[in-house]
Structure formats: structure tokens, C-alpha cells
Amino acid sequence: MTKTDHSLVPHDGRANPSPRTTEGGRASRHPEQGEPSGLLGRLGLWAAGRLRLVSVLWLVVVAGLGSFAPQVTSSLAGAGWQANGSESVRVRELAQQHFDGNASSALQIVIAADRPVTDPAVQQVVDRATALLKTDPRIGEVVSPQPGATISRDGRTAVVLAGAKADTNAMVRAADDLKGPLRALSGAGIEVSATGASVLWSDFNAANHDAMMQSEMLSWPVTLAILVLAFGSLIAAGLPLLLTMAGLAASAGALVLLNHLTPTSIWAMNFAMMFALALGIDYALFIVVRFRGALARHGDARRAVGETMDTAGKAVALSGATVLVSLSAVLLVPAPAFRSMALGIMIAVTFVLAATLTLLPAVLGSLGVRVNAAALPFARPQDAAGSPRFAGWAERLWRHPLRYGVPAVMVLLALAVPVVGLRTAMPSITVIPTDSSARTGYVAVQKAFGAGAPGALQIVVPLAQAEAAVAVLRSTPGIAAVMPTANAADRSGFALVQAVAAVDPSDPALKTTVAELRRHLPGQALVGGAVVENLDLQAVLDAKTPLVVGVILALGFVLLLLALQAPLVALIGTVTNLLATAAAFGAARLVFQDGHGAGLIGFTAQGFLDGWAPVFFFAMIFAIAMDYTVFLLASAKEHYERTGNPREAVIGALAHSGRVVFAAAAVMVAVFFTFALSGPLPPKEMGIVLGLAVLLDATLVRLVLLPVLLRLTGRAAWWTPAWLSRLLPTLRFSHD
């Protein structure tokens, strides 16, 4: 390979930065041969000679934070699925404050019998349930069944109302503690079930947590098998898992501490564990593969660590930054569950990134050639020049870009088109198991009191406007029944009116009814209830999705521009990420909204995708896609800095990084698709959507479309205007 004569480059822009200058054309100090010139290279070199010190420091961190880890399932929050500042949340707060806790977070104890509830045996069960509820300090006023309100017309179903005396998260924990003992009161033709929003979230969290934990346990041996095949060495394959376990333990304990500052959703732990596993393996793969290549070239472990961290280490750091930036955009959604999940993943990524940049180089520096120990019989020695297979694939793409690029684009566009008709809504009662307490009680209430009874609407209104509010409710077609008006117990001047809709709480028609009420009720009336809280949350998600997507795209482009120093290649990376994400959501619509393949996966289509998917899954998919983009483009830039040859940049990038992207994607697809085996629908959605996204991104975008676009754009992909060059900070990926 020959280096291009830099005198041929125009002075108004930069197409081929000299390896002896910085990107801005300024002379840089050159270290001795083999000495890393970058901060991360020097950090890696420092760690490589201090395994004991680095290990002790990480042991202190992991042991200190890990000591809190056993509390993670019991202390994290179970609620938070609400739109802060919404009208419905205000109704809940007023109902809890002024109406003895008769809010959407209250518990409903449904007692269904094969005889009238006036029967002494049934009354005894009612009394025992009431006594049990009164012993819990989180429960406010307990209201016995009332004729005409909470006793069914046939007299065989009664509801005991247990007011909320604590916040929503504490009420979910109360549901965790009480639903079992309450169900134990069943027998002799009497069935006792706790239901209501707090119980629903309790059952929802438990079912999904158990399913996700089972899936994660299943994914570990699959992951190890793929890593062993990828590395051909048991020692090298074990390093990513070591890194991941350190990150998992530290992040689990950190989540417990975070919960003391702000309520943190139990889902934050699930997503944090999943991302720590996936990204920890990604980062370790990239570093270990590059280290083995450098070790094969130089034969010196310390020098190999310095070179690896000076090149691949920068890519990993940038990748971690893009993941953190993408997830930070989710904080724009004013929902506690979303914000805490994003923070949980960000904490996990931070610990995994820190371990990758410190603990991993320390271990590699100590292992040296022993990193290849316990090699499998079929394993080939690490090639310092990269993978011959992926180099050959790159040559083929370079010779025939349209032959491979056009079909890839057509497939991605065909999958992306259905996203236009994607519908979203909050999940229905069907996402929790049929034998769960919340669903059993839901069905019993619906059977005894009507289709809309499980999701009663709550209207808080000034006492002077109560009669007018009742009149509006009774004249609204979507309302089946109106309960007697309740005056505030503390004489605050408020009245509470509860109404039963004519349709099931998950019926889309309810949204129209709520909108009608908000238009026609007296001006100071507020409409709430658990089902309205879901509607308000969905409205906020719909409104915030374009903003979140726009912020993620903009910040992703800026980070790529800072790293790659070239606007066109940064734009290519961002747009191809968006295309892969759109294709994944288009496929999700076909599967989860339209029901294609539902029988194969084992679920019943709801006719929509769960409401949090567009915002949260987009951030996650884009973060993962940026992960692969950074690995590939950083490697391409490294080779372009060395040679000034676009062809060598593409071939070198695939030769050195294609195998890593392929192996990392295989691990992620395996991890995500194991969630498709889970019973509840939400883990299936997450597993299929994320798994398809990674599969499409790695196979069609990173290993086909992106190299093809670099081939078609040539030197223009790496060109930077002179004015932009002066604004951008100096950042190089090549190792002098």
C-alpha cells in the first residue's frame, strides 16, 4: 500500500489527513514507536502493568455496591407508569388526600360466591378480609360492600374497597404482600381475588420479571457457546463474561442506591442486566480481538495493550457515549418508569464501559499469549491482518456494490413500509396470566357489574358543580352507570363522582368517551381513574415520540461527526441506523399488531404495539445500531488515516471489525430471541423487536449497505470542510 501525496489535497478542505498531522493540520508530538499517544492508550498501558491494583479497586467497587444487590428485587419501585403533571394524576392525588384513599391506586377485594353474600359463611370471609386489610399501615379506610354500589344485582359478588394510604409504589408492594393471604381465604364455593391498578402492576411486574430472569438464564449458555466459537479459546471467551458480571453486580447495587434518591422501576434492573450482558460482550469482543491481532504482530503483551486501547479503546469509549446519549433522550418523557429505566441502563453501561477501559486491559496485559490458552481443536491462530473471509467479502462488495447494495435496501424498505400503519396503546389485562389475582378479580367484576366496571372513571369536582357533573355523565352515551356522589371527608369542598363506562377499559372507544367528558363537564371538573391514567400516558408518549426520535438522531449525528471528523460519513451512519430501526418496527407491526406468526410464537395479537415501544425501543435499537456503526466506521477511519485510500478503509474495516460485528450480533440476537420464549407478551415484544433490529442491522446494514455506501461515496465520505476542521476537536483512531 502506498500513501497518497498530501500535496495533492486542496487547501479548502481535507480529504486525506496525513498520518503525521492532526485532523486540523496541526503538527502533533510523535511518541517513540509502540508508545500510545492517546489518553486511552496510556490508561490501558498503565492498567496492563498493575493487575493487582486494578483488581483490588474493582473488587472494592463490586463488593461495596454488590452488597446492596440482594435488595434490588424488594426495594425497587413497581409503579411509575404515569404522565407526571397530567389531569388523571391530579385526580388520584386529590382522591387520596380528600377521599380516604379512594384513588386509582386503591385495592379492590372481589368476593364471588355461589350463594348470596348475606350468607354467614360469605360474611365471615368478608370480615376476615377486612381485618387483614386493616392490619396493613399502607391501607387507608376499608369500605365494606355497599348495596347498589359494590354488591352485584344478583347479590353473589361483593367488593371490599381498601383505600390507598401510601404512594403508588408502596401500594404495589402492598399488593405484593396482601394478594396471597387474601386469595388463601378462598374455599367452599367462595373465591377471593385482589384486583385494581396496584394489583395489576404487581402481577404484571412479577410475571414479566420471572419470564425475563428465565430467559436470561437460558441466554447465558447460548452466549458462552457463541463466544467459544467466535474466539476458539475458552480463556478468551470467558473474558467478556467476567467483564459483564463485574458490571452487573456493580449496577444492581447502584440501582438500589439510586432508588433512595428517586423511585426506580423494577424494570430498570431487567433492562440494565440485559444491556450489561449485551454491551459488555460487544466491548470485550472488540478489545480482545484487536488485542490478539496486535499480539500476533508484535509479540509483546504490553505493547499490544497500548495499541489496542489507542485504537479500539477509542471506538469503545465513543460507542459507550452514543449509547448514553441515545438513552438520555428518554428522560424527556415525563414518566417515572421510563426515566428510571433509562437511568438504570445508563448506569449499567457506565460500569461496563469503565471495566472495559481499565479491568480488561489489566487482565490482557497479565495474560499475554495465555489469552489463547485452552484453544479448541478447530481454532485458527489469530491473523494479524484480520479475517481473510471478511476481507474477501469486502473485496466482493467493492467490485459489485450495486449487486449487493440494491437488494439490501429493497428488503429494508419493504420491511419499513408497514411502520406507517403502526398503532400503539397501553397493554390490556390479557398481558398478565389468566390465573393471576388481578385478572381473576377483573373478570369477576366485569361479569357481575358490567364491561366497564373494572376501570371506573373518577371525576373530582367542586361541590357546587357536582350536580351539573352528574347530569353530564348521565347524558353521555359512553357511560353505563353513575355512582352516588361522595363528598370530601375533610370538608375541603370537593366531590367525587365515579362512573362506569359502557365498554371494556381496553376498548379504543373509551378514549372518545373521556374526550367527550373533558369537553362537556364543568370547567373545574377533573377526569381520572386508572384507565384514564393509561390514556394520558399514551397521549404523552405519542406527543413526545417525535421529539425523542429527533433528539436521538441529532445527537447521534453530532457524536459521529466529532469522532469521524467527516459530515458525509456521519450522515451515512445516522441514516442507515434509522433505516434498520424503521425496518424492525415495520416487522413488529406485522407480527404484534396484525398477528402474523402469533401462533408460532405463542401469543394473541392485541391489534397494537404496547405504548412504550416506539420511544423506549427506538432509543435501545438506535443505541445498539450505533454500537456497530462506531466499531465499523472507527476501524474504517483508522485505515483511511494510515493509507488515504477509501478501498483500503473499507476492506480493512471489514477484515478487522466484520468478525466482531458478526459475533456480537449473534450473541445479541440469541439473547433477545430467548425473550420471545417467555410467556407474557411484553418480553416477547421486546425480544422480537430488538432481535430483529440487531439481525437486520448487522447483516444487511453494517456488513452490506454501509460498506457499499462507503464504496460509492469514495473520498467524499471522508472529506471535511476547512472551517469545520477548525471547529472539531482532534481525534485520531490510527496508532502511530
C-alpha positions in Angstrom: 0.0 0.0 0.0 1.2 3.5 -0.8 0.3 6.7 1.0 -1.3 9.4 -1.1 0.8 12.6 -1.7 -0.7 15.1 0.6 0.3 18.0 -1.7 -2.5 17.0 -4.0 -5.2 17.8 -1.4 -6.9 21.1 -2.0 -6.4 23.8 0.7 -10.2 24.4 1.1 -10.9 21.0 2.6 -9.4 17.9 3.9 -9.8 14.6 2.1 -6.8 12.6 3.4 -5.3 13.6 6.7 -1.6 12.9 6.9 -0.7 10.3 9.5 1.9 12.7 10.8 -0.5 15.5 11.5 -3.7 16.0 13.5 -7.0 16.2 11.7 -6.9 20.0 11.7 -3.5 20.0 10.0 -1.6 20.9 13.2 1.7 19.1 13.9 1.5 16.6 16.7 4.1 15.2 19.0 5.1 11.7 18.0 6.0 9.2 20.7 8.5 6.5 20.4 7.5 3.6 18.2 4.9 1.5 20.1 4.2 4.1 22.7 0.5 5.0 22.8 -0.1 8.7 22.0 -3.7 8.9 23.2 -5.2 9.1 26.7 -6.9 5.7 26.5 -3.8 4.1 25.2 -1.8 5.5 28.1 -4.6 4.4 30.5 -4.5 0.9 29.1 -0.7 0.8 29.4 -0.9 1.9 33.0 -3.5 -0.8 33.8 -1.6 -3.5 32.0 1.2 -3.3 34.5 -0.9 -3.0 37.6 -3.3 -6.0 37.6 -3.2 -6.4 41.3 -4.1 -2.7 42.0 -6.8 -2.5 39.3 -8.3 -5.8 40.5 -8.4 -4.6 44.1 -10.0 -1.4 43.1 -12.7 -3.2 41.1 -13.2 -5.8 43.9 -13.9 -2.9 46.3 -16.4 -1.4 43.9 -18.1 -4.7 43.1 -18.1 -5.8 46.7 -19.3 -2.5 48.0 -22.1 -2.0 45.5 -22.8 -5.7 45.2 -23.6 -5.9 48.9 -26.8 -3.9 48.1 -27.6 -6.1 45.1 -29.7 -8.7 47.1 -32.2 -5.9 47.9 -32.8 -5.0 44.3 -36.0 -7.0 43.8 -37.5 -6.0 47.1 -36.7 -2.3 47.1 -37.2 -1.1 43.6 -40.4 0.6 42.6 -43.3 -1.3 41.0 -45.3 1.6 39.7 -44.4 4.8 37.9 -46.3 4.2 34.6 -48.0 7.6 34.6 -47.7 11.0 33.0 -46.5 13.4 35.6 -48.5 16.6 35.6 -51.5 15.1 33.8 -55.1 15.6 34.8 -55.6 12.0 35.8 -52.6 12.0 38.2 -54.0 15.1 39.8 -57.3 13.3 40.3 -55.5 10.4 42.0 -53.7 12.8 44.3 -56.9 14.6 45.3 -58.8 11.3 45.8 -56.1 10.0 48.1 -55.9 13.3 50.0 -59.5 14.1 50.4 -61.5 10.9 50.0 -59.8 8.4 52.4 -57.6 7.0 49.8 -60.3 6.0 47.3 -58.0 6.6 44.4 -57.0 4.6 41.4 -54.2 3.0 43.4 -56.6 1.6 46.0 -57.1 -2.2 46.2 -60.4 -3.9 45.3 -61.1 -7.2 47.0 -63.6 -9.2 45.0 -65.5 -11.9 46.8 -67.5 -14.0 44.4 -69.7 -16.8 45.9 -72.1 -19.5 44.8 -74.6 -18.1 47.3 -75.7 -14.6 48.4 -73.1 -12.5 50.1 -75.5 -12.2 53.0 -74.8 -15.8 53.8 -72.9 -16.1 57.2 -70.1 -18.1 55.6 -69.6 -15.3 53.0 -69.9 -12.6 55.6 -67.2 -14.4 57.6 -64.8 -14.2 54.6 -65.7 -10.5 54.2 -64.9 -9.9 57.8 -61.6 -11.8 57.7 -60.5 -9.9 54.5 -61.4 -6.6 56.1 -59.4 -7.4 59.3 -56.4 -8.5 57.2 -56.5 -5.2 55.2 -56.7 -3.1 58.4 -53.5 -4.6 59.8 -51.5 -3.1 56.9 -50.4 0.5 57.5 -50.3 1.3 53.8 -54.1 0.8 53.6 -56.4 3.7 54.4 -60.1 3.4 55.0 -61.6 0.0 54.3 -65.1 0.2 53.0 -67.4 -2.8 53.3 -69.6 -3.9 50.4 -72.5 -1.4 49.8 -75.8 -2.4 48.2 -76.4 -0.7 44.9 -72.7 0.2 44.5 -70.3 -2.7 45.4 -72.8 -5.6 45.7 -73.9 -7.1 42.4 -77.6 -7.2 41.4 -77.7 -11.0 41.9 -76.2 -10.5 45.3 -73.4 -13.0 44.8 -70.5 -10.8 44.2 -69.2 -8.1 46.6 -66.2 -5.7 46.6 -64.3 -4.5 49.6 -62.5 -1.2 48.9 -59.1 -0.7 50.6 -58.1 2.9 50.3 -54.5 3.9 49.4 -52.7 5.5 52.4 -49.3 5.4 50.6 -47.8 6.4 47.2 -48.3 4.2 44.2 -45.1 2.3 44.6 -45.9 1.4 48.2 -49.3 0.3 47.1 -47.9 -2.1 44.5 -45.7 -3.5 47.3 -48.8 -3.7 49.5 -50.5 -5.7 46.7 -47.4 -8.0 46.6 -47.8 -8.7 50.3 -51.6 -9.0 50.5 -52.9 -10.7 47.4 -51.6 -14.1 48.5 -53.1 -14.1 52.0 -56.4 -12.7 50.6 -56.6 -15.5 48.0 -55.9 -18.0 50.7 -59.3 -17.0 52.2 -61.0 -18.7 49.2 -62.8 -22.0 49.5 -66.1 -23.8 49.8 -67.6 -22.0 46.8 -66.2 -18.6 47.7 -63.4 -17.1 45.6 -61.4 -14.1 46.9 -59.3 -12.0 44.5 -57.5 -8.7 44.9 -57.6 -6.5 41.8 -57.3 -2.9 40.8 -54.4 -1.0 39.2 -51.9 -1.7 42.0 -52.6 -5.4 41.9 -52.4 -5.4 38.1 -48.9 -3.8 38.2 -47.9 -6.2 40.9 -48.9 -9.2 38.8 -47.5 -7.6 35.6 -44.1 -7.0 37.2 -43.9 -10.4 38.8 -44.9 -12.3 35.6 -42.5 -10.3 33.4 -39.7 -10.3 35.9 -39.9 -14.1 36.3 -40.0 -14.6 32.5 -37.1 -12.2 31.8 -35.0 -13.9 34.5 -35.7 -17.4 33.0 -34.8 -16.0 29.5 -31.6 -14.5 30.8 -30.6 -17.8 32.5 -31.3 -19.6 29.2 -29.3 -17.0 27.2 -26.0 -17.5 29.3 -25.1 -20.9 28.0 -26.1 -19.9 24.4 -23.9 -16.8 24.8 -20.9 -18.8 26.1 -21.2 -21.3 23.2 -21.2 -18.4 20.6 -18.3 -16.8 22.3 -16.3 -20.0 22.3 -17.0 -20.5 18.6 -16.1 -16.8 17.9 -12.8 -16.9 19.9 -11.8 -20.5 19.5 -10.4 -20.3 23.1 -12.1 -20.9 26.4 -9.9 -18.3 28.1 -10.6 -15.5 25.6 -14.3 -16.5 25.6 -14.5 -16.1 29.3 -13.2 -12.6 29.4 -16.5 -10.9 28.2 -18.5 -12.8 30.8 -16.0 -11.7 33.5 -16.5 -8.1 32.4 -20.2 -8.5 32.3 -20.5 -10.0 35.8 -18.5 -7.1 37.3 -20.8 -4.6 35.5 -23.9 -6.5 36.6 -23.0 -6.7 40.3 -22.0 -3.0 40.5 -25.0 -1.7 38.5 -27.5 -3.8 40.6 -26.2 -2.3 43.8 -26.1 1.2 42.3 -29.8 0.9 41.4 -30.7 0.2 45.0 -28.8 3.4 46.0 -30.5 5.3 43.2 -33.9 4.2 44.5 -33.1 6.1 47.7 -32.8 9.3 45.6 -35.7 8.7 43.2 -38.2 5.8 42.8 -36.6 3.4 40.4 -38.7 0.9 38.5 -38.0 -2.8 38.9 -37.9 -2.9 35.1 -34.7 -0.8 35.3 -32.9 -3.8 36.8 -34.2 -6.1 34.0 -33.1 -3.8 31.2 -29.8 -2.9 32.9 -29.0 -6.6 33.2 -29.8 -7.2 29.6 -27.8 -4.3 28.3 -24.8 -5.0 30.6 -24.7 -8.5 29.2 -25.1 -7.4 25.5 -22.8 -4.4 25.6 -20.2 -6.0 27.9 -19.8 -8.8 25.4 -19.7 -6.4 22.5 -17.0 -4.2 24.0 -14.9 -7.1 25.2 -15.2 -8.8 21.8 -13.9 -5.8 20.1 -11.0 -5.2 22.5 -9.9 -8.9 22.8 -10.0 -9.5 19.0 -7.9 -6.4 18.4 -5.5 -7.3 21.2 -4.9 -10.8 19.8 -4.2 -9.2 16.4 -1.7 -6.7 17.9 -0.2 -9.5 19.9 0.3 -11.6 16.8 2.1 -8.6 15.1 4.3 -7.5 18.0 4.7 -10.5 20.3 4.7 -8.1 23.3 1.6 -8.0 25.5 2.2 -4.6 26.9 2.7 -3.0 23.5 -0.4 -4.9 22.2 -2.5 -3.5 25.0 -1.3 0.1 24.4 -2.0 -0.2 20.6 -5.4 -1.8 21.2 -6.6 0.8 23.7 -5.2 3.6 21.5 -7.4 2.4 18.6 -10.2 0.0 19.6 -10.4 1.6 23.1 -11.4 4.9 21.5 -14.1 3.2 19.5 -15.5 1.6 22.6 -15.5 4.8 24.5 -17.3 6.6 21.7 -19.8 3.7 21.4 -20.5 4.0 25.1 -21.0 7.7 24.7 -23.5 7.2 21.9 -25.4 4.6 24.0 -25.6 7.0 26.9 -26.7 9.9 24.7 -29.4 7.9 23.0 -30.9 6.7 26.2 -30.7 10.2 27.8 -33.3 11.3 25.3 -35.8 9.1 27.0 -35.5 11.4 30.0 -37.6 13.9 28.0 -40.7 11.7 28.7 -42.3 12.8 32.0 -43.0 9.3 33.2 -41.1 8.0 36.2 -40.9 4.4 35.0 -39.4 5.5 31.6 -36.9 7.8 33.2 -35.7 5.3 35.8 -35.4 2.5 33.2 -33.2 4.8 31.1 -31.1 5.8 34.1 -30.8 2.1 35.1 -29.4 1.2 31.6 -27.1 4.2 31.6 -25.7 3.2 35.0 -25.1 -0.4 33.7 -23.4 0.9 30.5 -21.2 3.2 32.6 -19.9 0.4 34.8 -19.4 -2.0 31.8 -17.5 0.8 29.9 -15.3 1.6 32.9 -14.5 -2.1 33.3 -13.7 -2.4 29.6 -11.2 0.5 29.7 -9.5 -0.5 33.0 -10.0 -4.0 34.2 -9.9 -5.7 30.8 -6.5 -4.2 29.7 -5.1 -5.1 33.1 -6.2 -8.7 32.6 -5.0 -8.8 29.0 -1.6 -7.4 29.9 -1.2 -10.1 32.5 -2.4 -12.9 30.3 -0.4 -12.1 27.2 -0.2 -15.1 24.9 -2.1 -17.1 27.5 -5.2 -15.4 26.2 -5.1 -18.1 23.5 -4.9 -20.9 26.0 -7.4 -23.8 26.1 -7.9 -23.4 22.4 -10.4 -25.6 20.6 -9.0 -28.1 18.1 -10.6 -26.4 15.1 -9.5 -22.9 16.2 -7.1 -21.0 13.9 -4.4 -18.7 15.2 -5.3 -15.0 15.3 -4.4 -13.4 11.9 -2.7 -10.0 12.5 -4.1 -8.9 9.2 -7.7 -9.6 10.2 -10.2 -12.1 9.0 -9.5 -13.3 5.4 -13.2 -14.2 4.9 -14.4 -10.8 5.8 -11.6 -9.2 3.7 -12.8 -11.3 0.8 -16.4 -10.3 1.4 -15.2 -6.6 1.4 -13.4 -7.2 -1.9 -16.6 -8.6 -3.4 -18.7 -5.6 -2.2 -16.1 -3.2 -3.6 -16.2 -4.8 -7.0 -20.0 -5.2 -7.2 -21.6 -2.6 -4.9 -25.0 -2.4 -6.6 -25.4 -6.1 -6.9 -25.5 -6.4 -3.1 -26.5 -2.9 -2.0 -29.7 -2.6 -4.0 -31.3 -5.9 -2.7 -30.3 -4.9 0.9 -32.1 -1.5 0.5 -35.1 -3.1 -1.1 -35.5 -5.6 1.8 -35.1 -2.9 4.4 -37.6 -0.6 2.7 -40.1 -3.4 2.2 -40.0 -4.1 6.0 -40.1 -0.4 6.9 -43.2 0.4 4.9 -45.7 -1.2 7.3 -44.5 1.2 10.1 -46.8 3.8 8.5 -49.8 2.0 9.9 -48.4 1.2 13.3 -50.8 1.7 16.2 -49.9 1.9 19.9 -51.8 1.6 23.1 -51.3 0.7 26.7 -51.5 -3.1 27.3 -54.8 -4.7 28.2 -55.5 -7.1 31.1 -54.6 -10.0 28.7 -50.9 -9.5 29.1 -50.9 -11.0 32.6 -51.6 -14.7 33.3 -55.2 -15.9 33.4 -54.8 -17.3 36.9 -53.3 -14.1 38.4 -55.2 -12.3 41.1 -55.7 -9.1 39.2 -57.1 -10.9 36.2 -59.4 -13.2 38.2 -60.8 -10.2 40.1 -61.1 -8.2 36.8 -63.2 -11.0 35.2 -65.4 -11.4 38.3 -66.1 -7.6 38.5 -66.9 -7.5 34.8 -69.2 -10.4 35.0 -71.1 -9.0 38.0 -71.1 -5.2 37.3 -70.7 -4.7 33.6 -68.0 -4.4 30.9 -66.6 -1.1 32.1 -66.7 -1.8 35.8 -63.0 -2.8 36.3 -61.9 0.6 35.0 -64.3 3.0 36.7 -63.8 6.7 35.9 -63.3 9.1 38.7 -64.4 12.7 38.4 -63.2 15.2 41.1 -65.3 18.4 41.0 -66.0 21.4 43.3 -69.1 20.5 45.4 -71.1 23.3 43.8 -70.6 21.8 40.4 -71.3 18.2 41.4 -74.9 18.1 40.2 -74.0 19.5 36.8 -71.2 16.9 36.5 -73.6 14.1 37.3 -76.0 15.4 34.7 -73.3 15.4 32.0 -72.2 11.9 33.0 -75.8 10.5 32.7 -76.3 12.2 29.3 -73.0 10.8 27.8 -73.7 7.8 25.6 -70.5 6.0 26.6 -71.4 5.9 30.3 -73.4 2.9 31.5 -73.8 3.9 35.2 -73.1 6.7 37.6 -72.3 6.0 41.3 -73.7 8.2 44.2 -71.7 11.3 44.7 -69.2 11.3 47.6 -68.4 14.5 49.5 -64.8 15.0 50.7 -64.3 13.6 54.2 -62.2 16.6 55.3 -64.8 19.1 54.1 -62.4 20.6 51.6 -65.2 21.4 49.2 -64.6 18.6 46.7 -66.9 15.9 45.5 -66.0 12.6 43.9 -68.3 11.0 41.3 -67.5 7.6 39.9 -68.8 6.4 36.6 -68.8 3.0 34.8 -68.1 3.1 31.0 -70.2 1.0 28.7 -67.1 -0.7 27.2 -64.2 -2.7 28.4 -61.3 -0.5 29.7 -59.1 -1.5 26.8 -61.7 -0.6 24.2 -60.5 2.2 21.9 -64.0 3.8 22.2 -63.2 4.7 25.8 -60.7 7.3 24.6 -63.6 9.1 22.8 -65.8 9.0 25.9 -63.1 10.5 28.1 -62.5 13.3 25.5 -66.3 14.0 25.4 -66.4 14.3 29.2 -63.5 16.6 29.3 -65.2 18.9 26.8 -68.6 19.0 28.4 -68.0 18.6 32.2 -68.0 21.8 34.3 -64.8 23.8 33.9 -63.2 22.8 37.2 -64.0 19.1 36.9 -61.1 16.7 36.5 -61.4 13.3 34.9 -59.2 10.4 36.2 -59.1 6.8 37.2 -56.6 4.0 36.4 -57.8 3.6 32.8 -57.6 7.4 32.2 -54.1 7.4 33.6 -53.2 5.0 30.9 -54.8 7.1 28.2 -53.0 10.2 29.5 -49.7 8.4 29.5 -50.3 7.2 25.9 -51.1 10.7 24.8 -47.8 12.0 26.3 -45.9 9.2 24.7 -47.4 10.0 21.3 -46.6 13.7 21.7 -43.0 13.1 22.9 -42.0 10.4 20.4 -41.1 12.8 17.5 -39.1 14.9 19.9 -37.2 11.9 21.4 -36.5 10.5 18.0 -35.3 13.8 16.7 -33.0 14.4 19.6 -31.5 10.9 19.3 -30.9 11.3 15.6 -29.3 14.8 16.1 -27.1 13.8 19.0 -26.1 10.6 17.2 -25.0 12.6 14.1 -23.1 15.1 16.2 -21.2 12.3 18.1 -20.3 10.6 14.8 -19.2 13.9 13.4 -17.0 14.6 16.4 -15.5 11.1 16.1 -15.1 10.7 12.4 -14.4 14.3 11.5 -16.4 14.0 8.3 -20.0 15.1 7.8 -21.0 12.8 5.0 -19.8 9.6 6.7 -21.5 10.7 9.9 -24.7 11.3 8.0 -24.4 7.9 6.3 -24.0 6.2 9.7 -27.1 8.0 11.2 -29.4 7.4 8.2 -28.6 3.7 7.9 -29.3 3.4 11.7 -32.7 4.9 11.1 -33.4 2.6 8.2 -32.6 -0.5 10.2 -34.8 0.8 13.1 -37.7 1.5 10.8 -37.5 -2.0 9.3 -37.6 -3.5 12.8 -40.7 -1.6 13.7 -42.3 -2.4 10.4 -41.8 -6.1 11.1 -43.1 -5.6 14.7 -46.3 -4.2 13.2 -46.8 -7.3 11.0 -46.2 -9.6 14.0 -47.7 -7.9 17.0 -50.4 -5.7 15.5 -51.5 -7.8 12.6 -50.8 -11.2 14.2 -48.6 -12.8 11.6 -46.8 -15.7 13.2 -48.7 -15.3 16.5 -49.4 -19.0 16.7 -45.8 -19.9 16.2 -44.6 -17.6 18.9 -47.5 -18.3 21.2 -49.5 -15.1 21.8 -52.7 -13.4 20.9 -52.3 -10.2 19.0 -53.8 -7.1 20.7 -54.2 -5.2 17.5 -51.5 -2.7 18.5 -48.0 -2.5 19.8 -47.5 -1.6 23.5 -47.4 2.1 24.0 -43.9 2.4 25.4 -42.3 0.6 22.4 -41.8 3.5 19.9 -40.0 5.7 22.4 -38.1 3.2 24.5 -37.3 0.5 21.9 -36.2 3.2 19.4 -33.7 4.5 21.9 -32.4 1.0 22.6 -32.3 -0.1 19.0 -30.6 3.1 17.9 -28.0 2.7 20.7 -27.2 -0.8 19.6 -27.0 0.2 16.0 -24.7 3.0 16.8 -22.6 0.5 18.7 -21.9 -1.5 15.5 -21.7 1.7 13.4 -18.9 3.1 15.6 -16.9 -0.2 15.6 -17.0 -0.4 11.8 -16.6 3.3 10.9 -13.9 3.8 13.5 -11.9 0.9 12.0 -12.5 2.3 8.5 -11.3 5.8 9.6 -8.2 4.2 11.2 -7.3 2.5 7.9 -8.1 5.7 6.0 -5.8 7.7 8.2 -3.0 5.3 7.6 -3.4 4.9 3.8 -5.6 7.7 2.4 -7.2 5.0 0.3 -11.0 4.6 0.5 -10.7 1.0 -0.8 -8.2 0.1 1.9 -10.5 1.7 4.5 -13.5 -0.5 3.6 -11.5 -3.7 3.2 -9.5 -3.1 6.4 -12.6 -2.2 8.4 -14.4 -5.4 7.5 -11.3 -7.5 7.8 -10.6 -6.3 11.4 -14.2 -5.5 12.6 -16.6 -7.5 10.5 -16.0 -10.7 12.5 -16.6 -8.7 15.7 -19.8 -7.2 14.5 -21.0 -10.6 13.3 -20.1 -12.4 16.5 -21.5 -9.6 18.7 -24.7 -9.6 16.7 -25.1 -13.3 17.0 -24.8 -13.0 20.8 -27.4 -10.2 20.9 -29.8 -12.0 18.6 -29.5 -15.1 20.8 -30.0 -13.1 24.0 -33.0 -11.1 22.6 -34.7 -14.1 20.9 -34.7 -16.0 24.2 -37.1 -13.4 25.5 -39.5 -14.5 22.7 -39.8 -17.8 24.5 -41.2 -16.0 27.6 -44.8 -16.4 28.5 -46.1 -12.8 28.9 -46.5 -10.6 25.8 -44.2 -7.6 26.7 -41.0 -9.7 26.9 -42.0 -11.3 23.6 -42.4 -7.9 22.0 -39.0 -6.7 23.4 -37.2 -9.9 22.3 -38.7 -10.0 18.8 -38.3 -6.3 18.1 -34.8 -5.9 19.4 -33.7 -9.3 18.0 -35.0 -8.4 14.5 -33.4 -5.0 14.7 -30.0 -6.4 15.5 -30.3 -9.1 12.9 -31.2 -6.6 10.2 -28.7 -4.1 11.3 -25.7 -6.5 11.4 -26.5 -8.5 8.3 -28.0 -6.0 5.9 -26.7 -2.6 7.1 -23.3 -2.9 8.7 -22.0 -5.8 6.6 -23.6 -4.8 3.3 -25.1 -1.4 3.0 -22.6 0.7 4.9 -19.5 -0.7 3.1 -21.4 -0.2 -0.2 -22.2 3.4 0.6 -18.5 4.0 1.5 -17.6 2.4 -1.8 -20.0 4.7 -3.7 -19.0 7.9 -2.0 -15.2 7.2 -2.0 -13.0 10.1 -0.8 -16.1 12.3 -0.4 -17.2 10.3 2.6 -14.1 11.3 4.5 -13.9 15.0 3.3 -14.2 17.8 5.8 -14.5 21.5 5.0 -11.7 23.6 6.3 -13.9 25.7 8.5 -15.4 22.6 10.1 -12.0 21.1 10.6 -11.0 24.1 12.7 -14.1 23.7 14.9 -13.8 20.0 15.6 -11.5 18.6 18.3 -8.6 16.5 17.3 -9.3 12.8 17.3 -7.4 10.0 15.6 -8.0 6.3 15.5 -4.8 5.2 13.9 -1.9 4.1 16.1 1.5 5.7 15.2 
